[in-house]
């Protein structure tokens, strides 16, 4: 089959995938499977080979991310139920005061979104925004945008959140490098798109706390856990994973310390250690029964299961694109253009995000398209990590009316659609644009 026919098959399959998600409102997992099957069939693959690609795609993806997403979800649920998220947020606000509340909220969003899903973290923390808005009489977006910027950046850029874990797994990138570059790129982007932009736009969007949202205190039967404990628990997996990456880059193979850090710094082991500790320190030691802790963990796996399934669908798309030869065609095309691979990754993710709304689907689709490209370019660990961050940046851009997050922000902040576009949509666009500029500035120095 000619290159043009292979590209046509890929375009047809991805167009069908987007149509099913955007117009038919079909679940992303089912749409990804159908789109992958269509690409394989249209590319002339024998049906048995298509099914084999589906099996390999699901298997390889689940092997890379299923355990991590499941453990991360349980850890995040323990933080939520125990009040750990509230403890960190309250402590930062007390420490820095209302005058610096924007920066506190940015930090809260950045930290909390590491173990907790974006929408869950936003719903938990919105009461802080409401309280500050009521006390200071400032527009609600003055405080909301810094929080949202921190949440959005971490959600897309920093493992162990599902998106970057999934993309890193599809591309074979080292999570330690992804964390390092995600923070290096994401923090400046969040600062500009959050506190700085909020100060500029707040006078033009004077909305305050919506009347249908009432400030209510969350009733707890147990005291909030110590902030130091929560920070330590969040820091454990990050430190272990980054320590493994640093040891691999600086210590000789066979070195005793490198072996130890390689074992406990493996993402699965690091998260397993942290999750078990959270069961004990935030669960049974805090007064929860073993059955209650088990119920909390089980509840956490409900949203995790959806993430895992959708991600495995992205793995199927990647495998079909590779096995059909489309990946090779795409890699050869890119090699003949002047566009840097990082720009192609960014633009691909941004295009899918604009068309169908889901950042996760955009990240997975872009990762599938550039998976073969990464290998052909002989990308190193750091450059693969930059590729992951470029995809994350593209998938963050321009949240608008086809994104559920847009309506979540719209309702909780009591904004009109034009006001949501001027605030939340611009914030996500700034994060994306600033990030890709920083990525391109950093790239020449990364081997």
LOLUMKOL-466246 format. One record per residue (C-alpha): residue number from 1; residue in three letters; y, x, z. Coordinates in pm, whole numbers, always signed. Each point is the difference from the previous one (the first is absolute). Example, Ala and Ser with C-alpha at 12.3 -4.5 7.8 and 13.67 -1.06 7.14 Angstrom:
<fifis>
(fifi 1,ALA,(-450,+1230,+780));
(fifi 2,SER,(+344,+137,-66));
</fifis>
This chain:
<fifis>
(fifi 1,UNK,(+0,+0,+0));
(fifi 2,UNK,(+347,+131,-90));
(fifi 3,UNK,(+260,+98,+258));
(fifi 4,UNK,(+219,-292,-108));
(fifi 5,UNK,(-284,-247,+61));
(fifi 6,UNK,(-68,+148,+343));
(fifi 7,UNK,(+367,-27,+94));
(fifi 8,UNK,(+7,-356,-133));
(fifi 9,UNK,(-301,-85,+216));
(fifi 10,UNK,(+175,+140,+308));
(fifi 11,UNK,(+323,-186,-76));
(fifi 12,UNK,(-189,-326,-54));
(fifi 13,UNK,(-194,+37,+324));
(fifi 14,UNK,(+303,+89,+210));
(fifi 15,UNK,(+206,-279,-161));
(fifi 16,UNK,(-279,-244,+90));
(fifi 17,UNK,(-11,+142,+353));
(fifi 18,UNK,(+373,-56,+46));
(fifi 19,UNK,(-15,-348,-155));
(fifi 20,UNK,(-278,-105,+236));
(fifi 21,UNK,(+191,+125,+304));
(fifi 22,UNK,(+351,-114,-100));
(fifi 23,UNK,(-61,-328,-184));
(fifi 24,UNK,(-345,-121,+102));
(fifi 25,UNK,(+49,+122,+360));
(fifi 26,UNK,(-354,+133,+3));
(fifi 27,UNK,(-95,+227,+289));
(fifi 28,UNK,(+75,+365,-83));
(fifi 29,UNK,(-361,+110,+61));
(fifi 30,UNK,(-143,-252,-247));
(fifi 31,UNK,(+276,+73,-252));
(fifi 32,UNK,(-67,+375,+21));
(fifi 33,UNK,(-371,-56,-64));
(fifi 34,UNK,(+65,-227,-300));
(fifi 35,UNK,(+260,+236,-145));
(fifi 36,UNK,(-235,+297,+40));
(fifi 37,UNK,(-289,-185,-170));
(fifi 38,UNK,(+226,-95,-292));
(fifi 39,UNK,(+117,+360,-44));
(fifi 40,UNK,(-358,+126,+0));
(fifi 41,UNK,(-121,-261,-248));
(fifi 42,UNK,(+302,+38,-229));
(fifi 43,UNK,(-43,+379,+5));
(fifi 44,UNK,(-352,-38,-138));
(fifi 45,UNK,(-191,+96,+314));
(fifi 46,UNK,(-354,-142,+25));
(fifi 47,UNK,(-11,-275,+259));
(fifi 48,UNK,(-241,+200,+215));
(fifi 49,UNK,(+246,+291,-1));
(fifi 50,UNK,(+283,-233,+107));
(fifi 51,UNK,(-208,-126,+291));
(fifi 52,UNK,(-88,+357,+91));
(fifi 53,UNK,(+372,+87,+3));
(fifi 54,UNK,(+63,-297,+230));
(fifi 55,UNK,(-268,+124,+240));
(fifi 56,UNK,(+129,+356,-6));
(fifi 57,UNK,(+360,-110,+38));
(fifi 58,UNK,(-70,-219,+301));
(fifi 59,UNK,(-230,+255,+161));
(fifi 60,UNK,(+228,+301,-37));
(fifi 61,UNK,(+305,-193,+118));
(fifi 62,UNK,(-167,-153,+303));
(fifi 63,UNK,(-136,+340,+95));
(fifi 64,UNK,(+354,+135,-2));
(fifi 65,UNK,(+193,-276,+179));
(fifi 66,UNK,(-214,-274,+157));
(fifi 67,UNK,(-58,+174,+332));
(fifi 68,UNK,(+360,+120,+20));
(fifi 69,UNK,(+151,-342,-67));
(fifi 70,UNK,(-236,-167,+248));
(fifi 71,UNK,(+68,+248,+279));
(fifi 72,UNK,(+374,-2,-68));
(fifi 73,UNK,(+8,-380,+15));
(fifi 74,UNK,(-179,-8,+336));
(fifi 75,UNK,(+231,+265,+143));
(fifi 76,UNK,(+304,-193,-122));
(fifi 77,UNK,(-130,-324,+150));
(fifi 78,UNK,(-46,+169,+338));
(fifi 79,UNK,(+361,+121,-14));
(fifi 80,UNK,(+120,-350,-80));
(fifi 81,UNK,(-202,-190,+260));
(fifi 82,UNK,(+66,+250,+279));
(fifi 83,UNK,(+376,-7,-59));
(fifi 84,UNK,(+14,+361,-112));
(fifi 85,UNK,(+227,-81,-294));
(fifi 86,UNK,(+248,-179,+224));
(fifi 87,UNK,(-10,+284,+253));
(fifi 88,UNK,(+99,+260,-262));
(fifi 89,UNK,(+273,-221,-144));
(fifi 90,UNK,(+151,-87,+339));
(fifi 91,UNK,(-5,+364,+112));
(fifi 92,UNK,(+182,+123,-309));
(fifi 93,UNK,(+267,-266,+31));
(fifi 94,UNK,(+51,+81,+371));
(fifi 95,UNK,(+10,+371,-71));
(fifi 96,UNK,(+252,-6,-284));
(fifi 97,UNK,(+191,-319,+85));
(fifi 98,UNK,(+141,-273,-218));
(fifi 99,UNK,(+250,+236,-160));
(fifi 100,UNK,(-281,+194,-163));
(fifi 101,UNK,(-229,-302,-38));
(fifi 102,UNK,(-23,+41,-377));
(fifi 103,UNK,(-158,+342,+38));
(fifi 104,UNK,(-228,-125,+275));
(fifi 105,UNK,(-121,-285,-220));
(fifi 106,UNK,(-57,+240,-291));
(fifi 107,UNK,(-211,+222,+228));
(fifi 108,UNK,(-187,-301,+140));
(fifi 109,UNK,(-83,-123,-349));
(fifi 110,UNK,(-111,+344,-115));
(fifi 111,UNK,(-227,+55,+302));
(fifi 112,UNK,(-142,-349,+40));
(fifi 113,UNK,(-98,-46,-366));
(fifi 114,UNK,(-238,+297,+23));
(fifi 115,UNK,(-271,-202,+175));
(fifi 116,UNK,(+126,-359,-56));
(fifi 117,UNK,(+26,-194,-329));
(fifi 118,UNK,(+355,-51,-135));
(fifi 119,UNK,(+18,-377,+42));
(fifi 120,UNK,(-157,+6,+347));
(fifi 121,UNK,(+237,+274,+119));
(fifi 122,UNK,(+302,-185,-142));
(fifi 123,UNK,(-94,-326,+171));
(fifi 124,UNK,(-60,+178,+332));
(fifi 125,UNK,(+328,+192,-13));
(fifi 126,UNK,(+234,-262,-143));
(fifi 127,UNK,(+86,-121,+351));
(fifi 128,UNK,(+174,+336,+59));
(fifi 129,UNK,(+219,-65,-304));
(fifi 130,UNK,(+75,-351,+120));
(fifi 131,UNK,(+94,+121,+347));
(fifi 132,UNK,(+234,+271,-128));
(fifi 133,UNK,(+159,-239,-248));
(fifi 134,UNK,(+70,-255,+273));
(fifi 135,UNK,(+143,+257,+241));
(fifi 136,UNK,(+221,+190,-243));
(fifi 137,UNK,(+92,-289,-237));
(fifi 138,UNK,(-58,+230,-299));
(fifi 139,UNK,(-165,-131,-319));
(fifi 140,UNK,(-377,-8,+30));
(fifi 141,UNK,(-57,+237,-294));
(fifi 142,UNK,(+189,+273,+187));
(fifi 143,UNK,(-304,+35,+226));
(fifi 144,UNK,(-275,-142,-221));
(fifi 145,UNK,(+31,+240,-293));
(fifi 146,UNK,(-54,+320,+204));
(fifi 147,UNK,(-312,-154,+153));
(fifi 148,UNK,(-124,-117,-340));
(fifi 149,UNK,(+70,+338,-162));
(fifi 150,UNK,(-206,+179,+265));
(fifi 151,UNK,(-284,-249,-35));
(fifi 152,UNK,(+2,+10,-382));
(fifi 153,UNK,(-3,+378,-26));
(fifi 154,UNK,(-282,+52,+247));
(fifi 155,UNK,(-200,-291,-143));
(fifi 156,UNK,(-5,+163,-344));
(fifi 157,UNK,(+36,+372,+69));
(fifi 158,UNK,(-177,+95,+323));
(fifi 159,UNK,(-377,-15,+64));
(fifi 160,UNK,(-188,-149,+177));
(fifi 161,UNK,(+162,-313,-148));
(fifi 162,UNK,(-235,-146,-266));
(fifi 163,UNK,(+211,+57,-313));
(fifi 164,UNK,(+36,+379,+12));
(fifi 165,UNK,(-355,+36,+132));
(fifi 166,UNK,(-131,-195,-299));
(fifi 167,UNK,(+206,+193,-256));
(fifi 168,UNK,(-88,+334,+159));
(fifi 169,UNK,(-366,-100,-13));
(fifi 170,UNK,(+21,-96,-367));
(fifi 171,UNK,(+176,+325,-92));
(fifi 172,UNK,(-189,+224,+241));
(fifi 173,UNK,(+317,+107,+181));
(fifi 174,UNK,(+0,+156,+346));
(fifi 175,UNK,(+138,-244,+260));
(fifi 176,UNK,(+168,+277,+196));
(fifi 177,UNK,(+211,+100,-299));
(fifi 178,UNK,(+74,-367,-71));
(fifi 179,UNK,(+126,-42,+357));
(fifi 180,UNK,(+219,+308,-23));
(fifi 181,UNK,(+158,-89,-333));
(fifi 182,UNK,(+16,-369,+87));
(fifi 183,UNK,(+212,+81,+305));
(fifi 184,UNK,(+206,+266,-180));
(fifi 185,UNK,(+87,-240,-283));
(fifi 186,UNK,(-6,-329,+187));
(fifi 187,UNK,(+224,+73,+297));
(fifi 188,UNK,(+316,+88,-202));
(fifi 189,UNK,(-64,-297,-228));
(fifi 190,UNK,(-33,-234,+298));
(fifi 191,UNK,(+320,+135,+157));
(fifi 192,UNK,(+207,-68,-311));
(fifi 193,UNK,(-164,-334,-85));
(fifi 194,UNK,(+2,-117,+363));
(fifi 195,UNK,(+285,+84,+239));
(fifi 196,UNK,(+243,+133,-260));
(fifi 197,UNK,(-43,-282,-251));
(fifi 198,UNK,(-4,-259,+280));
(fifi 199,UNK,(+348,+106,+109));
(fifi 200,UNK,(+129,-41,-354));
(fifi 201,UNK,(-158,-337,-77));
(fifi 202,UNK,(+19,-172,+342));
(fifi 203,UNK,(+367,-108,-33));
(fifi 204,UNK,(-87,-174,-328));
(fifi 205,UNK,(-300,-186,+143));
(fifi 206,UNK,(+127,-155,+326));
(fifi 207,UNK,(-319,-195,+82));
(fifi 208,UNK,(-110,+1,+363));
(fifi 209,UNK,(-318,-117,+176));
(fifi 210,UNK,(-124,-313,-182));
(fifi 211,UNK,(+9,-320,+205));
(fifi 212,UNK,(-367,-71,-62));
(fifi 213,UNK,(-96,+329,+167));
(fifi 214,UNK,(+23,-17,+378));
(fifi 215,UNK,(-1,+301,+224));
(fifi 216,UNK,(-306,-27,+219));
(fifi 217,UNK,(-151,+253,+233));
(fifi 218,UNK,(-357,+90,-69));
(fifi 219,UNK,(-198,-96,+310));
(fifi 220,UNK,(-234,+270,+124));
(fifi 221,UNK,(-239,-5,+287));
(fifi 222,UNK,(-6,+379,+19));
(fifi 223,UNK,(+280,+258,+15));
(fifi 224,UNK,(+92,+196,-310));
(fifi 225,UNK,(-181,+334,-33));
(fifi 226,UNK,(+190,+328,+54));
(fifi 227,UNK,(+195,+111,-303));
(fifi 228,UNK,(-133,+354,+36));
(fifi 229,UNK,(-354,-135,-37));
(fifi 230,UNK,(+84,-191,-318));
(fifi 231,UNK,(+178,+298,-157));
(fifi 232,UNK,(-294,+224,+90));
(fifi 233,UNK,(-252,-240,-152));
(fifi 234,UNK,(+198,-30,-325));
(fifi 235,UNK,(+47,+376,-10));
(fifi 236,UNK,(-365,+91,+53));
(fifi 237,UNK,(-136,-87,-349));
(fifi 238,UNK,(+313,+132,-175));
(fifi 239,UNK,(-15,+331,+187));
(fifi 240,UNK,(-374,+45,-56));
(fifi 241,UNK,(+18,-76,-373));
(fifi 242,UNK,(+303,+223,-59));
(fifi 243,UNK,(-160,+272,+216));
(fifi 244,UNK,(-305,-7,-224));
(fifi 245,UNK,(+218,+37,-310));
(fifi 246,UNK,(+199,+290,+147));
(fifi 247,UNK,(-318,+175,+116));
(fifi 248,UNK,(-157,-36,-345));
(fifi 249,UNK,(+307,+158,-159));
(fifi 250,UNK,(+49,+285,+249));
(fifi 251,UNK,(-339,+97,+147));
(fifi 252,UNK,(-287,+170,-178));
(fifi 253,UNK,(-307,-204,-84));
(fifi 254,UNK,(-256,+30,+278));
(fifi 255,UNK,(+263,+59,+268));
(fifi 256,UNK,(-106,-173,+323));
(fifi 257,UNK,(+329,-183,+56));
(fifi 258,UNK,(+6,-119,-361));
(fifi 259,UNK,(-349,-145,+43));
(fifi 260,UNK,(+97,-184,+318));
(fifi 261,UNK,(+323,-137,-145));
(fifi 262,UNK,(-184,-92,-318));
(fifi 263,UNK,(-241,-214,+202));
(fifi 264,UNK,(+240,-179,+234));
(fifi 265,UNK,(+278,-2,-262));
(fifi 266,UNK,(-204,-190,-257));
(fifi 267,UNK,(+188,-331,-39));
(fifi 268,UNK,(-304,-208,+95));
(fifi 269,UNK,(-71,+201,+317));
(fifi 270,UNK,(+369,+15,+96));
(fifi 271,UNK,(+36,-377,-28));
(fifi 272,UNK,(-332,-62,+171));
(fifi 273,UNK,(+110,+210,+298));
(fifi 274,UNK,(+331,-185,+19));
(fifi 275,UNK,(-152,-346,-36));
(fifi 276,UNK,(-257,+61,+274));
(fifi 277,UNK,(+273,+135,+227));
(fifi 278,UNK,(+213,-310,-68));
(fifi 279,UNK,(-295,-225,+91));
(fifi 280,UNK,(-20,+176,+336));
(fifi 281,UNK,(+363,+81,+84));
(fifi 282,UNK,(+161,-318,-138));
(fifi 283,UNK,(-304,-221,+51));
(fifi 284,UNK,(-248,+31,+284));
(fifi 285,UNK,(+219,+229,+211));
(fifi 286,UNK,(+289,-245,-35));
(fifi 287,UNK,(-208,-291,+126));
(fifi 288,UNK,(-160,-143,-314));
(fifi 289,UNK,(-369,-77,+13));
(fifi 290,UNK,(-242,+162,-244));
(fifi 291,UNK,(-37,-337,-175));
(fifi 292,UNK,(+377,-35,-39));
(fifi 293,UNK,(+27,+348,-150));
(fifi 294,UNK,(-285,-83,-237));
(fifi 295,UNK,(+180,-321,-102));
(fifi 296,UNK,(+323,+189,-67));
(fifi 297,UNK,(-184,+251,-220));
(fifi 298,UNK,(-180,-276,-189));
(fifi 299,UNK,(+323,-188,-62));
(fifi 300,UNK,(+153,+316,-147));
(fifi 301,UNK,(-270,+22,-266));
(fifi 302,UNK,(+104,-328,-166));
(fifi 303,UNK,(+312,+139,-176));
(fifi 304,UNK,(-172,+339,-35));
(fifi 305,UNK,(-280,-162,-201));
(fifi 306,UNK,(+249,-135,-253));
(fifi 307,UNK,(+162,+342,-38));
(fifi 308,UNK,(-338,+167,-45));
(fifi 309,UNK,(-110,-248,-267));
(fifi 310,UNK,(+324,+25,-198));
(fifi 311,UNK,(-14,+378,+22));
(fifi 312,UNK,(-360,+5,-124));
(fifi 313,UNK,(+119,-209,-294));
(fifi 314,UNK,(+249,+276,-77));
(fifi 315,UNK,(-288,+247,+15));
(fifi 316,UNK,(-187,-205,-260));
(fifi 317,UNK,(+304,+4,-230));
(fifi 318,UNK,(+27,+377,+38));
(fifi 319,UNK,(-369,+55,-76));
(fifi 320,UNK,(+1,-225,-308));
(fifi 321,UNK,(+310,+173,-135));
(fifi 322,UNK,(-170,+338,+45));
(fifi 323,UNK,(-345,-97,-132));
(fifi 324,UNK,(+141,-183,-302));
(fifi 325,UNK,(+200,+306,-108));
(fifi 326,UNK,(+339,-166,+55));
(fifi 327,UNK,(+80,+253,+273));
(fifi 328,UNK,(-53,+289,-240));
(fifi 329,UNK,(+220,-163,-263));
(fifi 330,UNK,(+272,-59,+259));
(fifi 331,UNK,(-23,+360,+122));
(fifi 332,UNK,(+16,+137,-354));
(fifi 333,UNK,(+299,-222,-78));
(fifi 334,UNK,(+183,+117,+307));
(fifi 335,UNK,(-77,+364,-76));
(fifi 336,UNK,(+178,-47,-332));
(fifi 337,UNK,(+313,-153,+152));
(fifi 338,UNK,(+285,+159,+189));
(fifi 339,UNK,(-31,-238,+295));
(fifi 340,UNK,(-115,+163,+323));
(fifi 341,UNK,(-317,-155,+145));
(fifi 342,UNK,(+193,-90,+315));
(fifi 343,UNK,(+244,-208,-203));
(fifi 344,UNK,(-283,-173,-186));
(fifi 345,UNK,(-171,-83,+330));
(fifi 346,UNK,(+326,-138,+141));
(fifi 347,UNK,(+87,-207,-307));
(fifi 348,UNK,(-352,-141,-29));
(fifi 349,UNK,(-5,-117,+362));
(fifi 350,UNK,(+355,-136,-24));
(fifi 351,UNK,(-80,-198,-315));
(fifi 352,UNK,(-304,-164,+155));
(fifi 353,UNK,(+194,-71,+320));
(fifi 354,UNK,(+280,-171,-192));
(fifi 355,UNK,(-243,-216,-196));
(fifi 356,UNK,(-234,-122,+272));
(fifi 357,UNK,(+168,+68,+336));
(fifi 358,UNK,(-274,+160,+208));
(fifi 359,UNK,(+68,+360,+101));
(fifi 360,UNK,(-369,+55,+75));
(fifi 361,UNK,(-113,-124,-342));
(fifi 362,UNK,(+272,+210,-165));
(fifi 363,UNK,(-117,+311,+184));
(fifi 364,UNK,(-365,-60,-88));
(fifi 365,UNK,(+69,-76,-366));
(fifi 366,UNK,(+217,+308,-41));
(fifi 367,UNK,(-254,+215,+182));
(fifi 368,UNK,(-273,-123,-233));
(fifi 369,UNK,(+207,+89,-305));
(fifi 370,UNK,(+88,+351,+117));
(fifi 371,UNK,(-333,+89,+165));
(fifi 372,UNK,(-139,+171,-309));
(fifi 373,UNK,(+337,+162,-62));
(fifi 374,UNK,(+4,+170,+339));
(fifi 375,UNK,(-329,+177,-68));
(fifi 376,UNK,(+99,+106,-351));
(fifi 377,UNK,(+317,+159,+132));
(fifi 378,UNK,(-194,+198,+256));
(fifi 379,UNK,(+230,-125,+272));
(fifi 380,UNK,(-9,+183,+333));
(fifi 381,UNK,(-18,-171,+338));
(fifi 382,UNK,(+378,-3,+51));
(fifi 383,UNK,(+72,-121,-354));
(fifi 384,UNK,(-258,-277,+31));
(fifi 385,UNK,(+173,-106,+320));
(fifi 386,UNK,(+334,-11,-182));
(fifi 387,UNK,(-168,-215,-265));
(fifi 388,UNK,(-111,-242,+272));
(fifi 389,UNK,(+354,-16,+140));
(fifi 390,UNK,(+143,-56,-350));
(fifi 391,UNK,(-233,-296,-45));
(fifi 392,UNK,(+99,-131,+343));
(fifi 393,UNK,(+367,+32,-89));
(fifi 394,UNK,(-43,-191,-324));
(fifi 395,UNK,(-200,-273,+173));
(fifi 396,UNK,(+274,-45,+262));
(fifi 397,UNK,(+277,-79,-245));
(fifi 398,UNK,(+181,-328,-59));
(fifi 399,UNK,(-175,-254,+221));
(fifi 400,UNK,(+110,-333,-145));
(fifi 401,UNK,(-107,-365,-30));
(fifi 402,UNK,(-362,+73,-102));
(fifi 403,UNK,(-61,+199,+321));
(fifi 404,UNK,(-111,-171,+320));
(fifi 405,UNK,(+195,+259,+199));
(fifi 406,UNK,(+320,-120,-167));
(fifi 407,UNK,(-50,-351,+136));
(fifi 408,UNK,(-102,+129,+342));
(fifi 409,UNK,(+331,+184,+27));
(fifi 410,UNK,(+186,-295,-152));
(fifi 411,UNK,(-126,-249,+260));
(fifi 412,UNK,(+13,+220,+309));
(fifi 413,UNK,(+354,+115,-74));
(fifi 414,UNK,(+121,-342,-116));
(fifi 415,UNK,(+141,+135,-327));
(fifi 416,UNK,(+55,-170,-333));
(fifi 417,UNK,(-188,+136,-300));
(fifi 418,UNK,(+308,+185,-135));
(fifi 419,UNK,(+60,+150,+345));
(fifi 420,UNK,(-363,+113,+24));
(fifi 421,UNK,(+35,+164,-340));
(fifi 422,UNK,(+317,+181,+109));
(fifi 423,UNK,(-160,+126,+320));
(fifi 424,UNK,(-379,+32,+8));
(fifi 425,UNK,(-47,+43,-377));
(fifi 426,UNK,(+268,+268,-19));
(fifi 427,UNK,(-146,+175,+306));
(fifi 428,UNK,(-345,+29,-163));
(fifi 429,UNK,(+158,+115,-326));
(fifi 430,UNK,(+200,+269,+181));
(fifi 431,UNK,(-311,+123,+178));
(fifi 432,UNK,(-179,+35,-333));
(fifi 433,UNK,(+283,+169,-191));
(fifi 434,UNK,(+94,+243,+277));
(fifi 435,UNK,(-367,+86,+49));
(fifi 436,UNK,(-70,+85,-363));
(fifi 437,UNK,(+313,+216,-15));
(fifi 438,UNK,(-113,+189,+311));
(fifi 439,UNK,(-354,+31,-139));
(fifi 440,UNK,(+130,+158,-320));
(fifi 441,UNK,(+220,+237,+201));
(fifi 442,UNK,(-295,+108,+216));
(fifi 443,UNK,(-256,+24,-282));
(fifi 444,UNK,(+107,+340,-143));
(fifi 445,UNK,(-68,+161,+339));
(fifi 446,UNK,(-346,-151,+41));
(fifi 447,UNK,(-291,+197,-141));
</fifis>
